[in-house]
Amino acid sequence: MESEKLQFGCFSVRYHSLNTLIIGSGAASLNAAVSLHSLGQKDIAVVTSRWGGGTSNNAGSDKQTYYKLSLAGSEPDSVIQMARDLFSGKCMHGDIALCEAQGSVQSFINLVNLGVPFPRDKYGSFAGYKTDNDPRARATSAGPCTSSMMFRALAGEVRKRKIKVFDRCHVVELLSSGDRVTGAVAVDTAEKDPLNAFIVFNSVNIILGTGGPGEMYEDSVYPLSQTGSAGMAYRAGASGQNLTESQFGIASVGFRWNLSGSYQQVIPRYYSTDLSGNDEREFLNDHFKSYRELTRAVFLKGYQWPFDPARIAGGGSSMIDLLVWIERFQKRRRVFIDYRNNFNYEGDTKFRPDELDPEPRNYLALSESLQAIPLERLLAINRPAYQLYRDHGIDLASVPLEIGICAQHNNGGLKADIWWESDLRHLFPVGEVNGSHGVTRPGGSALNSGQAGSRRAAEIICRRYSGLPAGIDDFLVSAGKSIQQLFEKAGEWLGSAESSSGHEILTELRHRMSEAGSVIRDRQAVTAAAEQAFSLYVSARSRLGAGSAEGLAECFRISDLCLTHFIYLEAIRHYLEEGGRSRGSYIVTNSRNRNVAAIVEAPETVELCRYDRDVESEIQEVRLVKGKVIFTSTPPREIPEQDLWFGKVWKEYLEDNYIGDITNSTNC
């Protein structure tokens, strides 16, 4: 990596040139860095807003799932079958599903070898279990904090290999020329003088692993440190896909954590109160026909954690999410889960194992978890899930958990090919910022995707894009104007008084996304919200001001999020206007005046997506052109037919022909 100092007006700028810049310090980014280094590319660096600050190191569930090919037992499995199951989630490309399935074993074993403690028996068998949307019991877990363990193992490897890390540096702009990315600009938030805080990177490749837009929703289970930064990729010319498809589910809202799996399978008590904590009501009781139906729905909420409009009717588990939403958003009440007490159903608070549906009864019996109260059952079935809250100052034996229907994962994101390369060439979105997942996905498949995809990105870089970056003069010819414009905006912000506008802007856009772009989506409301989002995006920059490097980074971050939420709402608006129906993790309604409670009384009236319309069966793609969102669509590519005759594969690999053509790219 070559370095020097540049002067742009009043800004003294650090300049670095290198082969590959990795943005973000989550599990996908760090795996990309380690993979590049192990494959021989040493001219790399990681730049991150805060080391360990992303979702990987700060999120989880009862036993956070890693989804992989089955590696134990007598049940048959195959790469093609796993690819088919991923592809069946709709609006996912079959060739990418195949890559994720094929890469799952290599990625999983790499984590095992790095020390992630995935459980196995004395024969070395990695036992599995079924997760949501999983037909094959492919899931495994190292506990409530699986992804944090992945982060720590990969972070240790980054340190061991002495890979350069720029910590507390927030990337605020991607630089591009034509159809390829050429570098990035960051703000060093540890720098006391904002005029000395900018860093310019000139690179052949950028691996972008900044996660989902976690701050975009009012009710969110993303860690507070997870902000996302996709807006700068759209500004630079990258396309997005499937931005309509986010995932929502029940989570605690004080300490942000997913309440899936064991947290539901022990059948805790749900209740609501007024805003002062009074007028306690067990609101679920009136909507289920019997104790058996109620407890079955709560139990299945563990397996079927994401909200799903197809699981409302017939006493389905997602009826619970809808009832929680009504309590919070229509009745303006607070909602809690209580592990200290059972439901008071028809005046009886005793746990009744004999009246349970066979599935929860057998599961709890096999788990030796038929104790008298939910807390005892949780301790028996998954003590680490209880201990996790204790470690964060919350004792489930003493207090209930306040909950909401929270944004948890973005199944859409930036468009990329089978090597995880964007249509903005040499940009590689990995992890949640990559929009490969489609409408539904097995729980834990995102962790596999991040590992398999980042390894493939590293491989193509080492095979095809391993050369030196452009010289400084050529770089400044292509990027100088963009850099100068960015510094002009920074100068305006530094010349303005720091104000509370940033907080007000974030509050406005979060409320808008939760009202219009969450689990209930109304056509008229979304159209109005998209127009308001555009107005905010246009006006926000003039409302912001900064007096420090940290404040300057915050201005860029808020501006980026304003753009992102506008693009997402435009994507939702387009889907609804083209006739898209309820699917994934949201219900489409026709009028905001419609009482959602009517859906509770007649859930069969929800018009579900049947994938028999182009807008539903094809993948929605978006691109930002001169401030306007342009839409295209493409049918999902089928799973490829492979010619796996060994002699042919070996010959192509030895001759370095196995990668095939990389269209519209420069071989560096």
BASE-693602 format. One record per residue (C-alpha): residue in one letter; chain; x, y, z. Coordinates in steps of 0.02 Angstrom, whole numbers, m for minus. Layout:
N
A_A_X_Y_Z
...
***
This chain:
668
M_A_0_0_0
E_A_70_168_m53
S_A_30_326_47
E_A_53_513_37
K_A_m28_679_82
L_A_m137_783_m35
Q_A_m212_957_m17
F_A_m388_998_m75
G_A_m422_1179_m31
C_A_m422_1190_159
F_A_m427_1000_179
S_A_m265_905_212
V_A_m301_730_149
R_A_m216_563_178
Y_A_m204_462_18
H_A_m179_273_4
S_A_m173_161_m149
L_A_m195_m27_m139
N_A_m269_m175_m230
T_A_m422_m209_m121
L_A_m511_m106_11
I_A_m630_m202_124
I_A_m764_m91_201
G_A_m841_m154_363
S_A_m785_m271_502
G_A_m924_m399_508
A_A_m903_m585_479
A_A_m921_m572_290
S_A_m795_m429_273
L_A_m667_m513_385
N_A_m685_m678_294
A_A_m652_m585_132
A_A_m494_m510_206
V_A_m431_m676_273
S_A_m474_m765_110
L_A_m383_m635_5
H_A_m230_m648_116
S_A_m229_m839_114
L_A_m246_m839_m76
G_A_m94_m727_m92
Q_A_m164_m550_m107
K_A_m75_m452_30
D_A_m105_m275_m36
I_A_m267_m254_61
A_A_m340_m156_207
V_A_m498_m156_312
V_A_m584_10_349
T_A_m723_13_478
S_A_m826_141_574
R_A_m801_42_733
W_A_m710_m123_750
G_A_m839_m253_801
G_A_m981_m128_793
G_A_m1087_m215_662
T_A_m1227_m342_668
S_A_m1113_m494_667
N_A_m1039_m454_836
N_A_m1197_m382_915
A_A_m1347_m486_863
G_A_m1419_m659_889
S_A_m1566_m759_952
D_A_m1602_m906_1066
K_A_m1475_m1013_974
Q_A_m1421_m914_823
T_A_m1427_m1024_670
Y_A_m1296_m1061_539
Y_A_m1375_m1147_389
K_A_m1269_m1272_293
L_A_m1275_m1435_198
S_A_m1318_m1583_311
L_A_m1159_m1665_374
A_A_m1224_m1802_490
G_A_m1353_m1940_506
S_A_m1441_m2048_379
E_A_m1556_m1919_301
P_A_m1500_m1891_119
D_A_m1446_m1718_63
S_A_m1353_m1645_m85
V_A_m1286_m1481_m151
I_A_m1422_m1478_m285
Q_A_m1559_m1511_m157
M_A_m1497_m1369_m46
A_A_m1488_m1255_m198
R_A_m1667_m1302_m243
D_A_m1726_m1262_m67
L_A_m1641_m1092_m72
F_A_m1710_m1059_m247
S_A_m1886_m1107_m193
G_A_m1892_m952_m84
K_A_m1933_m856_m245
C_A_m1848_m710_m331
M_A_m1677_m786_m302
H_A_m1562_m830_m446
G_A_m1530_m1016_m462
D_A_m1345_m1001_m504
I_A_m1317_m899_m345
A_A_m1415_m1028_m245
L_A_m1300_m1161_m316
C_A_m1145_m1061_m267
E_A_m1209_m1038_m90
A_A_m1251_m1223_m74
Q_A_m1085_m1279_m150
G_A_m986_m1161_m40
S_A_m1075_m1205_122
V_A_m966_m1351_177
Q_A_m801_m1263_140
S_A_m860_m1107_231
F_A_m927_m1202_380
I_A_m771_m1309_403
N_A_m663_m1154_388
L_A_m756_m1081_538
V_A_m737_m1244_633
N_A_m550_m1243_599
L_A_m539_m1063_659
G_A_m615_m1117_824
V_A_m800_m1078_815
P_A_m872_m1209_936
F_A_m1010_m1288_831
P_A_m1068_m1441_930
R_A_m1027_m1619_875
D_A_m1037_m1791_953
K_A_m894_m1910_993
Y_A_m894_m1972_813
G_A_m871_m1796_746
S_A_m1050_m1780_682
F_A_m1120_m1603_670
A_A_m1302_m1634_716
G_A_m1435_m1523_640
Y_A_m1610_m1458_673
K_A_m1747_m1379_571
T_A_m1760_m1191_562
D_A_m1891_m1082_477
N_A_m1918_m1125_292
D_A_m1799_m1273_309
P_A_m1856_m1448_254
R_A_m1695_m1542_295
A_A_m1633_m1505_472
R_A_m1477_m1418_402
A_A_m1466_m1291_541
T_A_m1332_m1288_674
S_A_m1284_m1165_809
A_A_m1143_m1121_927
G_A_m1266_m1036_1045
P_A_m1359_m870_1057
C_A_m1208_m774_990
T_A_m1150_m883_845
S_A_m1110_m737_730
S_A_m1014_m650_869
M_A_m908_m806_888
M_A_m880_m802_700
F_A_m827_m620_712
R_A_m705_m655_853
A_A_m627_m804_764
L_A_m606_m709_601
A_A_m546_m551_691
G_A_m412_m655_776
E_A_m356_m718_607
V_A_m350_m540_537
R_A_m238_m488_682
K_A_m131_m644_664
R_A_m102_m605_480
K_A_m66_m422_523
I_A_m191_m358_395
K_A_m199_m168_402
V_A_m356_m100_487
F_A_m415_81_482
D_A_m528_88_636
R_A_m651_229_674
C_A_m650_279_491
H_A_m822_300_415
V_A_m827_279_226
V_A_m941_415_156
E_A_m921_400_m32
L_A_m880_272_m164
L_A_m784_340_m314
S_A_m822_274_m487
S_A_m774_302_m668
G_A_m886_236_m805
D_A_m951_67_m752
R_A_m821_27_m619
V_A_m779_80_m442
T_A_m609_161_m420
G_A_m595_203_m236
A_A_m676_277_m83
V_A_m673_425_36
A_A_m679_406_225
V_A_m688_519_377
D_A_m572_476_522
T_A_m686_510_670
A_A_m540_499_792
E_A_m458_652_712
K_A_m481_808_817
D_A_m469_931_672
P_A_m604_895_542
L_A_m498_982_409
N_A_m372_840_430
A_A_m499_699_445
F_A_m523_643_265
I_A_m440_488_191
V_A_m446_449_4
F_A_m421_270_m54
N_A_m372_226_m232
S_A_m406_41_m260
V_A_m430_m89_m395
N_A_m570_m173_m297
I_A_m687_m134_m154
I_A_m772_m266_m49
L_A_m924_m186_34
G_A_m984_m273_192
T_A_m1076_m136_285
G_A_m1234_m235_323
G_A_m1416_m188_309
P_A_m1495_m17_339
G_A_m1520_m50_524
E_A_m1568_127_575
M_A_m1705_144_446
Y_A_m1848_78_555
E_A_m1922_143_717
D_A_m1944_m34_783
S_A_m1781_m123_745
V_A_m1684_m267_819
Y_A_m1525_m215_729
P_A_m1391_m157_853
L_A_m1386_31_874
S_A_m1213_33_797
Q_A_m1276_m46_634
T_A_m1316_95_513
G_A_m1284_24_339
S_A_m1216_127_195
A_A_m1297_67_35
G_A_m1346_243_m18
M_A_m1168_282_m73
A_A_m1167_127_m183
Y_A_m1327_184_m271
R_A_m1252_357_m296
A_A_m1097_279_m373
G_A_m1201_183_m500
A_A_m1232_11_m422
S_A_m1402_m72_m444
G_A_m1510_m146_m307
Q_A_m1633_m290_m310
N_A_m1777_m357_m204
L_A_m1779_m201_m95
T_A_m1962_m237_m55
E_A_m1911_m391_44
S_A_m1864_m359_225
Q_A_m1893_m479_368
F_A_m1988_m433_527
G_A_m2016_m527_689
I_A_m2047_m517_875
A_A_m1899_m448_973
S_A_m1864_m361_1136
V_A_m1853_m172_1114
G_A_m1750_m117_1263
F_A_m1605_m234_1242
R_A_m1624_m275_1057
W_A_m1631_m463_1032
N_A_m1730_m586_926
L_A_m1859_m685_1025
S_A_m1863_m839_916
G_A_m1834_m1024_947
S_A_m1830_m1074_1130
Y_A_m1895_m904_1186
Q_A_m2062_m952_1106
Q_A_m2057_m1141_1118
V_A_m2068_m1133_1309
I_A_m2238_m1048_1283
P_A_m2218_m884_1381
R_A_m2363_m772_1427
Y_A_m2405_m621_1317
Y_A_m2494_m467_1386
S_A_m2514_m282_1351
T_A_m2534_m126_1458
D_A_m2574_57_1432
L_A_m2427_175_1408
S_A_m2410_196_1597
G_A_m2395_8_1626
N_A_m2571_m13_1694
D_A_m2728_m103_1631
E_A_m2643_m271_1602
R_A_m2729_m379_1471
E_A_m2690_m550_1397
F_A_m2743_m496_1223
L_A_m2707_m659_1132
N_A_m2838_m758_1226
D_A_m2988_m686_1134
H_A_m2921_m733_963
F_A_m2883_m918_981
K_A_m3019_m1048_995
S_A_m2940_m1153_1131
Y_A_m2793_m1172_1249
R_A_m2723_m1300_1128
E_A_m2731_m1182_978
L_A_m2657_m1035_1076
T_A_m2510_m1132_1145
R_A_m2476_m1215_977
A_A_m2466_m1045_891
V_A_m2345_m977_1021
F_A_m2238_m1134_1012
L_A_m2232_m1129_822
K_A_m2179_m946_832
G_A_m2010_m1019_879
Y_A_m1993_m1120_718
Q_A_m2086_m992_613
W_A_m2013_m834_688
P_A_m2023_m712_540
F_A_m2193_m634_513
D_A_m2276_m718_363
P_A_m2448_m669_294
A_A_m2473_m850_238
R_A_m2466_m905_421
I_A_m2609_m800_489
A_A_m2763_m902_445
G_A_m2816_m1057_541
G_A_m2737_m1004_706
G_A_m2566_m986_623
S_A_m2414_m925_717
S_A_m2405_m758_625
M_A_m2575_m710_697
I_A_m2475_m672_854
D_A_m2367_m543_762
L_A_m2521_m461_690
L_A_m2605_m449_860
V_A_m2447_m374_935
W_A_m2442_m247_793
I_A_m2624_m198_827
E_A_m2590_m174_1012
R_A_m2439_m63_979
F_A_m2487_35_823
Q_A_m2677_45_828
K_A_m2715_37_1013
R_A_m2552_125_1064
R_A_m2517_2_1204
R_A_m2358_m79_1265
V_A_m2335_m267_1241
F_A_m2236_m387_1350
I_A_m2180_m569_1357
D_A_m2176_m642_1532
Y_A_m2075_m797_1579
R_A_m2129_m794_1761
N_A_m2309_m845_1729
N_A_m2414_m952_1614
F_A_m2562_m887_1515
N_A_m2718_m857_1618
Y_A_m2836_m950_1502
E_A_m3017_m958_1558
G_A_m2964_m919_1736
D_A_m2832_m1056_1746
T_A_m2646_m1012_1755
K_A_m2581_m1190_1767
F_A_m2475_m1263_1628
R_A_m2573_m1405_1549
P_A_m2455_m1524_1455
D_A_m2595_m1649_1424
E_A_m2694_m1519_1327
L_A_m2551_m1467_1214
D_A_m2547_m1508_1030
P_A_m2439_m1663_1000
E_A_m2298_m1565_916
P_A_m2258_m1447_1062
R_A_m2294_m1583_1191
N_A_m2174_m1707_1111
Y_A_m2041_m1575_1082
L_A_m2046_m1514_1262
A_A_m2052_m1692_1329
L_A_m1901_m1746_1227
S_A_m1811_m1589_1286
E_A_m1859_m1630_1468
S_A_m1944_m1461_1475
L_A_m2119_m1488_1544
Q_A_m2090_m1387_1703
A_A_m2226_m1281_1784
I_A_m2179_m1106_1721
P_A_m2099_m1039_1561
L_A_m1938_m985_1650
E_A_m1907_m1160_1715
R_A_m1940_m1230_1544
L_A_m1819_m1106_1466
L_A_m1683_m1150_1592
A_A_m1708_m1334_1552
I_A_m1709_m1317_1364
N_A_m1584_m1176_1337
R_A_m1499_m1099_1489
P_A_m1382_m991_1382
A_A_m1536_m902_1312
Y_A_m1582_m851_1490
Q_A_m1403_m809_1536
L_A_m1385_m693_1386
Y_A_m1514_m574_1458
R_A_m1433_m588_1630
D_A_m1269_m536_1551
H_A_m1356_m379_1489
G_A_m1431_m336_1659
I_A_m1603_m414_1630
D_A_m1661_m557_1741
L_A_m1809_m646_1660
A_A_m1850_m716_1832
S_A_m1889_m540_1892
V_A_m1953_m437_1746
P_A_m2050_m459_1584
L_A_m1981_m410_1414
E_A_m2059_m268_1317
I_A_m2075_m321_1134
G_A_m2116_m256_961
I_A_m2126_m315_781
C_A_m1952_m266_728
A_A_m1853_m254_567
Q_A_m1724_m393_577
H_A_m1649_m429_407
N_A_m1650_m360_231
N_A_m1672_m500_103
G_A_m1643_m373_m36
G_A_m1492_m264_m65
L_A_m1362_m232_m199
K_A_m1368_m334_m358
A_A_m1219_m448_m391
D_A_m1169_m598_m497
I_A_m1107_m773_m451
W_A_m939_m700_m397
W_A_m1029_m572_m288
E_A_m976_m432_m407
S_A_m1095_m286_m432
D_A_m1143_m217_m601
L_A_m1033_m73_m543
R_A_m880_m176_m586
H_A_m746_m214_m456
L_A_m872_m179_m316
F_A_m912_m336_m216
P_A_m1059_m323_m94
V_A_m1046_m463_35
G_A_m1156_m508_182
E_A_m1324_m426_211
V_A_m1289_m281_93
N_A_m1295_m409_m49
G_A_m1474_m435_m110
S_A_m1463_m620_m154
H_A_m1589_m694_m32
G_A_m1755_m670_m122
V_A_m1923_m669_m35
T_A_m1905_m804_97
R_A_m1753_m899_155
P_A_m1709_m1032_283
G_A_m1658_m957_449
G_A_m1469_m943_459
S_A_m1440_m950_271
A_A_m1381_m769_275
L_A_m1229_m819_380
N_A_m1186_m954_254
S_A_m1212_m834_109
G_A_m1096_m705_186
Q_A_m957_m832_210
A_A_m977_m921_42
G_A_m997_m758_m54
S_A_m850_m668_24
R_A_m738_m817_m13
R_A_m793_m814_m196
A_A_m763_m626_m206
A_A_m586_m654_m141
E_A_m557_m793_m267
I_A_m609_m691_m420
I_A_m504_m543_m361
C_A_m350_m652_m344
R_A_m383_m739_m511
R_A_m434_m590_m617
Y_A_m412_m423_m528
S_A_m245_m440_m438
G_A_m149_m296_m520
L_A_m95_m125_m461
P_A_m213_24_m446
A_A_m202_171_m564
G_A_m63_296_m536
I_A_m107_447_m431
D_A_m115_565_m580
D_A_m235_453_m678
F_A_m337_423_m520
L_A_m358_609_m487
V_A_m408_640_m668
S_A_m552_515_m650
A_A_m600_548_m468
G_A_m542_726_m433
K_A_m706_811_m477
S_A_m809_695_m366
I_A_m687_718_m222
Q_A_m691_906_m241
Q_A_m882_909_m239
L_A_m884_804_m82
F_A_m762_921_5
E_A_m868_1071_m45
K_A_m1018_992_41
A_A_m911_952_193
G_A_m854_1133_197
E_A_m1035_1192_197
W_A_m1078_1079_344
L_A_m925_1134_441
G_A_m973_1315_406
S_A_m1147_1287_481
A_A_m1191_1280_664
E_A_m1214_1104_731
S_A_m1399_1078_768
S_A_m1527_947_821
S_A_m1589_927_643
G_A_m1499_761_623
H_A_m1600_682_762
E_A_m1760_756_694
I_A_m1723_689_519
L_A_m1687_514_584
T_A_m1845_515_691
E_A_m1948_567_540
L_A_m1881_437_419
R_A_m1887_295_546
H_A_m2068_332_587
R_A_m2109_341_402
M_A_m2030_171_366
S_A_m2116_86_513
E_A_m2285_162_466
A_A_m2278_130_278
G_A_m2142_3_242
S_A_m2156_m125_381
V_A_m2276_m273_402
I_A_m2430_m174_346
R_A_m2412_m91_175
D_A_m2552_14_102
R_A_m2542_72_m79
Q_A_m2598_251_m47
A_A_m2494_271_110
V_A_m2336_206_26
T_A_m2356_326_m120
A_A_m2372_474_m2
A_A_m2225_411_102
A_A_m2113_396_m51
E_A_m2151_576_m100
Q_A_m2113_635_77
A_A_m1952_533_77
F_A_m1893_617_m81
S_A_m1929_789_m8
L_A_m1830_744_147
Y_A_m1684_680_42
V_A_m1679_844_m55
S_A_m1692_957_98
A_A_m1590_859_225
R_A_m1418_913_167
S_A_m1458_1097_192
R_A_m1524_1063_368
L_A_m1367_978_433
G_A_m1212_1052_513
A_A_m1053_990_596
G_A_m918_1053_711
S_A_m807_899_722
A_A_m749_749_622
E_A_m877_640_712
G_A_m1013_766_670
L_A_m956_772_489
A_A_m968_582_474
E_A_m1141_592_552
C_A_m1198_717_420
F_A_m1142_600_281
R_A_m1223_451_368
I_A_m1391_538_388
S_A_m1389_600_208
D_A_m1350_423_150
L_A_m1495_352_252
C_A_m1615_483_182
L_A_m1573_423_6
T_A_m1585_240_55
H_A_m1758_255_133
F_A_m1819_351_m21
I_A_m1758_213_m138
Y_A_m1836_77_m29
L_A_m2005_163_m22
E_A_m1999_190_m210
A_A_m1966_4_m233
I_A_m2114_m40_m121
R_A_m2224_87_m211
H_A_m2180_15_m381
Y_A_m2215_m163_m324
L_A_m2386_m115_m256
E_A_m2435_m6_m405
E_A_m2392_m149_m523
G_A_m2511_m264_m429
G_A_m2396_m349_m305
R_A_m2485_m439_m164
S_A_m2447_m494_15
R_A_m2293_m602_29
G_A_m2130_m624_123
S_A_m2151_m528_286
Y_A_m2288_m401_247
I_A_m2475_m383_212
V_A_m2537_m270_73
T_A_m2695_m172_111
N_A_m2799_m64_m6
S_A_m2839_82_106
R_A_m2751_154_258
N_A_m2923_183_333
R_A_m2955_m3_333
N_A_m2950_m71_509
V_A_m2815_m204_514
A_A_m2916_m288_650
A_A_m3034_m342_510
I_A_m2894_m453_446
V_A_m2888_m538_615
E_A_m3073_m578_603
A_A_m3060_m638_422
P_A_m2878_m683_384
E_A_m2932_m780_231
T_A_m2969_m613_147
V_A_m2783_m571_136
E_A_m2737_m581_m48
L_A_m2577_m683_m53
C_A_m2446_m675_m188
R_A_m2460_m825_m304
Y_A_m2313_m780_m418
D_A_m2428_m781_m569
R_A_m2397_m597_m608
D_A_m2235_m530_m682
V_A_m2211_m408_m539
E_A_m2213_m554_m418
S_A_m2119_m688_m514
E_A_m1980_m577_m580
I_A_m1841_m495_m481
Q_A_m1864_m307_m462
E_A_m1704_m211_m497
V_A_m1677_m27_m457
R_A_m1548_101_m512
L_A_m1528_284_m466
V_A_m1508_395_m620
K_A_m1495_584_m594
G_A_m1597_575_m434
K_A_m1734_465_m508
V_A_m1761_282_m469
I_A_m1768_177_m627
F_A_m1848_4_m621
T_A_m1814_m151_m724
S_A_m1857_m332_m692
T_A_m1780_m497_m737
P_A_m1840_m677_m720
P_A_m1741_m779_m593
R_A_m1605_m879_m678
E_A_m1632_m1066_m659
I_A_m1510_m1180_m567
P_A_m1378_m1223_m699
E_A_m1356_m1395_m771
Q_A_m1175_m1442_m735
D_A_m1054_m1552_m831
L_A_m957_m1629_m687
W_A_m853_m1754_m785
F_A_m694_m1748_m681
G_A_m571_m1743_m826
K_A_m657_m1593_m903
V_A_m668_m1499_m737
W_A_m485_m1536_m697
K_A_m425_m1477_m867
E_A_m522_m1313_m858
Y_A_m459_m1282_m682
L_A_m277_m1315_m728
E_A_m293_m1199_m877
D_A_m380_m1066_m770
N_A_m532_m1071_m884
Y_A_m658_m1125_m752
I_A_m709_m947_m707
G_A_m774_m910_m881
D_A_m798_m738_m954
I_A_m810_m587_m840
T_A_m916_m471_m946
N_A_m883_m284_m956
S_A_m736_m292_m837
T_A_m554_m247_m849
N_A_m424_m381_m818
C_A_m305_m291_m704
***
